[in-house]
Amino acid sequence: MRRLFCIKLFALLLLGVCSSAQAMNVLPYVMSSQDFYRAWPDQRPLSEQLSAVVNSPADPINMRQVSPVRVAFLLSGKASSIENKSLLLSFKRRMKELGIAYQITVYDHLQSLKVANPFELIKKEKPNYLVATDLNVMQSHVVERVLQQGKIKVIFFNLSTPLKNWKYQPPFMYVGFNQLKTVQTLASYLDRQLPKNTKLAALVLPSGYLNDLRCNGFLDAMASRNRHIGYVQAVANNEEAAYVAARRILRKTPNAFIFSCTQSISNGVVRAIKTYHNSHPHQVKSKAERVSEEGGLPSAQTNSWGLSVHEVDHLINGPVMVSSLFMWDDLAIAVAEGIKGSMEGKAEPMLYVGRTMIMSPEQDSTSLHLMLQQAYRYSAVIW
């Protein structure tokens, strides 16, 4: 009971129940990859081996299956979102290349399931692996029950900071990106590119894991570079909420740089910038005017996260100044390869950290498209 209480308490802390705009509440309860490898040095070579496998052509499984492996996915949001479609398509393609017979069950809104306890439904399905893509209240409750039962191997998807409370009874694997390192790289780029007197604003998430690591991580990274962000607002993680908030910012500071903490927020900010430009064309400065001034942007800009269907166009034509591109398909490939290794009885790493890159207008269109094709090497067809 004590362990179960700790898990429930941690889930509440992880969701940011007591979060503030600047506090990074999650950090005391998660481990960085550096801390993880210091605690378990034998894991580093295993992680490096998996990274090499992920970046190599598929090597078919070396065993005869008696029955298909059963994999359940707990998705955040709808299965039709770009992120989830990319995950499922990439996973299926790699499993096919690996020659693994499998069955997939997808749960894309646990709250809408017509059962009192989603865990009982998952338990009835008896999957061999459970891939959880979020740590909201519902998923946390289901995952803690699964870990307590100990019969299903849990994979945390898009989470690269192992949870301290679960370090002695860990999930099978964490796969994700280093959010803190990513926003440090982003802040460094913006500090070099933005004129010193640029007005800065930020649209962040209300609370939770991604807010504490990515949103607040960015605010801290800019503060460490003496970059003052004059306006910070928490918005829901959807395009419309971001659009309304960005319109409000643009009315006061039409040439601000607005930090967008997620792709959905970025989509809303880009739409607001375009709308503002169309209705106030005389306020958009030319490049020549920008050069002749000592500072300030010619017009408002934001950042992106490599998940827009208009990514390259937005970078080249101005609404987006920089994009943090995650090698998104690599995560799904790592899940498939981890399952393969487990089926073959091999030692698999507990942690896989994916690669990220910076996309900027300094790169030509061909290079930007090639980077996107690399990031979505299996799932580019959905774009």
N, C-alpha and C positions, 0 to 999 in steps of 0.2 A: 504493500500500500504506500510505503514511503516513497519508493521509486516512482510509482504512478502519480503521486501528488507532485513530485518534482517536475515530471514531464508536463503535467497540466499547468503548473505555475510557470514553467518556462515558456509554454505556448502562449500564455497571456503576455508575458514580457516581450516575446518575439513579435507579437502583433502590435506592440507599441502602445499599450493601454495608457502608460504614463509618459508618453513621448512629448518632447518639446521641439520647437523649430530647429534648435541647433544641437541638442543633445544626441549622442550616438548610443542609444540605449542597448542596442543589440550586441555591441562589441564585447561587453563583459561576459556574454553567454555563448560566444562562438570562438572558434580557433581560426587564426589565419593559417594559410598553407605553410608558412615558415614555422609557426609554432607546432603545427601538426607533424611536420617532418622532424622537428627537433625531438618531439615526444616519441615518435615511431620512426627512427632512421631507416629501418628496413623497408618502409613503404616507398621511399623515394625511388629506388631502382625499379620497383614494380610500376610506379606511375610513369616513369620514363619509358618503360617497355610498352605500356599501353599507348602512350602518345605516339610511339613509332608505329605501332600496329594501326592506329586510327589513320595515320597519314600514308599508309601503304595499301596496295590493292588487297581485296578480301582473300583470305586463305580459307577454303572450305573446311568445315568441322571434320575432325578426325575421329568420328564415332558413329555407330549405328543407333538411330533413335527407335525406341520402342513405341513412343507416342509423342504427339506434338507438345512442345513446351508452351505453357499457358502464361500469358503476360497481360496484366491489367494496368490501365493508365488512368490515374486520377488527374484530370486536366483542370487547369485554371481557366475559367471562361469557356467560351464555346469551342467545339471541335473545328468549327469553320474559320477560326482566326488564323492569320498567316503563321503565327508562331506554332500553333498546334498542328496545322496542316503540314508545316515543314517538319516538325518532329515525327509525326506518324509516317509520312511518306519516306523520309530518310531512314527511319528505323526499319520499315518494311523492305526497302531496297537492299539495305545491308544484310538483313536476315536472309533474303533470297540469295544474295551473292555468297553468303556463308553456307548455304545449303541446309539451313535449319528449318525443320517443320515447326510451325508455331500457330497459336490461336491468340487473337487479341480481343480483349473486352475494354471498351472505352466508357468512362464515366465523366461527363463534361458539365455537370451541374448537380453536385450531390444533394443540394437542398431540394431539387425538383424530383428526386427519386421517390416513388410511391411506397416507401418503406419507412418504418419508424427508426430503424437503425441501419445505416448504410454498411456498417461493418459486417452485419449478419449476411447481407447480400453478397459481399465480397468473399466472406468465409465460405458461403455456399458454393460459389463459383470455383473455389480452390485453385487460385492462380499459383504458379511457381514463383513469379516475380510481380511485385507491385511497384510501378513507377509513379511517384508523387511529384507533381510539378508546382505545388504551392504549399505554404504552411498557414493557410487560413484556419479559422476555428474548426470547421468541419473536417478538413483534411488532417489537421493535427490530431483530432479525436480518433479518426479512423486509423491513422498510422500508429498511434500509441497502442491501440488495441492489437494491431497486427504484430508489432514488435514484442508486445507482451506475450502473445501466443507463441511466437518463435518458429512458425512453420513456413512462413512466406518470406522470401528475400526482398527487402525494401531497397529501392534505388531512389535517392533524392535527385531530381532533375533541376538544373539551373540553380544549384546551391553548392558553392565550393568552400563554405566555411563550416567545418564539422561542429556539431553541437556538443558543448562540454558536458551537459547533463547526460548525454547518451554515449559517452566515450567508452564505457565499460560494457555496454550492450548496444553496439553501433548497428546502423543499417549495413546492408551489403556494400553499398557504394554511394558516394557523392559525385555528381558530375556538374560542373558549372564554370563560371568565369570569375576572375578576380575583380570584383566591382571596385574596390578601393584603388587598386593599381590602375584600373581603367580611367577613373575620374581624376586621378593624379596626372595621368598622361594628358587627359583632356584639358585640365586646368593649366598645365604647363604650355600647351599649344596656344590656348586663348590668351594667356599672359603675354606671349610673344606677339600675337597677331592684333590684339585689341589696342587701339590708342589709349593712352593713359587716362584721358578724361571721358572715356566711354561710360554712359549710364548703364548700370547692370541691374537686372531683375532676375528672379528665379521662380519658376512654378514647380513645386515639389509635391510629394504625396502626403496625405494626412498622417499616416503612421505606418509602422510595419518594417519588415526586414529590408525591403528594397529602399525604402525611405531612409532608414538609418545608415545603410552602407553606401548607397549611391547618391541620394539627394544630399543628405547631410555631409557625406564624405566630400562632395564637390564644394559645398559651402566652406568647409574647413580648409580644403586645399586652396581655394581662392583667398581666404582670410590669411593663410600663411604666406601668401604672395602680396599682401597688403592691397588686395583688390576688394573694395567695399561694394557689397551688393545692397543697393538702397531699398529694394522692394522684394520681399519674399512672401509668397502666398501658397498655401496648401490647397490643392484642387483634387477632385476625383480623377481617377485614372481613365479619363475618356476624352475624346476629341472635343465634344461640345463644351464641356466645363472649361477646358483649356482655351478654347476659342473666345468665350465670354471674358475670361480673366485677361487674356492677351489684348483684347480690344480695349479694355479699361487701361492697361499699361500704355498702349500706343497713343491714346488720347492725351496723356500727360507727357510721355517721352517717345516721340515717333521714331527716333533713331537709336533706341536702346538695344542692347544685346540681352535676349531673354533666354535664360537657361531652361531647357525642357528635360525633366528627369526621366521621362519614358517616351517611347515612340508614339503612343496615343496622344500624350501631351504635345509632343512636337508637331503632330499632324494638325492639331487645333491651332497652335501658334503660327504655323506656316499659312494656314488658311486665313487667320486674322491679318497677317502681314500683307498677303496678297490683296485682301479686301481693302485694307487701309491704303495701299499703293494705288489701287484703282480709283478710289474716291478722293485721294489727295496727291495727284501726280506731281503737282508743283512743289511738294515738300521733299521729294526724292532727289537727292543731290547726284550729280554726275560724278564719274571717276575723276575727271579733271578737277572738279571742285573739291573732292576729297583730298587730292594730292596737295592742293594749294592751302589747305587748312592744317593746323598743328595737331588736331585730334578730332575724335568723334567719328561715328560711322556715317556713310552716305545714306543709309536707311536701316531700319530694324533688321536684325538677323537672329537666328536661333541655332541650336545644334540638333543632331539626329542620332538614331541608334541603328542604322543600317537595315531598317525593316519597312521602308516606304517604297511603294511601287514606282515612285518618281524620284528616287534617291539621287541619281546622277544629275537629272535635270535641275533639281533644287540646289545641288551643290554648285553647278556651273552657272546658274542664272541668279543666284544670290540669296534666296530666303534662308538657306542653310549655310552656315560658315564652315562647319566641320561635322563629321559623322564618326561615331565610335562603332566600328564594324566588328561584330562578334562572328567567329567561325561557327555559325549556328549548327550546321549539319554535323559537325564533329561531335557534338554532345550526343546526338542520337546514335551515331556510329559507335561511340564509346559504350553506350548502353548495350548495343547488340554484341559488341566484342566482349564486354564483361560477362554477358550471359553465356556466350560461347565458351569462354575460358572456364567458367563455373561448371558448365556441363561436361567439359573435358577433365575436370578435377584439378585444374591448375590454380595456382595462387593468383588472385586478382587484387589490384590495389583498391583501397578504400576510397581513394580520392583521385579524380581526374579534373585538371584545370585546363579549360580550353584557351585558345589563342584569340587575341584581339588586335585590331589594327586601326590606324587613323586614316580617314578619307578626307581629302581637302581639295579645294578648287585649284590648287597648284598642280594637281595631277590632271592629265588629259582624259578625255572621255573614254578612250580605249582602255587606259589603265584602270579607271574606276570600274568599268564594266567587268574587266578581268578579275578584279578584287571581289566583286559581288558574286561572280561565278564560282570563285574559290570558296567563298563563305557558304554558298548554297549549291554545292557541287551535285547534290542529289535532288534537291527540291526546287531548283531554279525554274522548273517547268511550271510551277504554280504562279509565277510572277507574270 
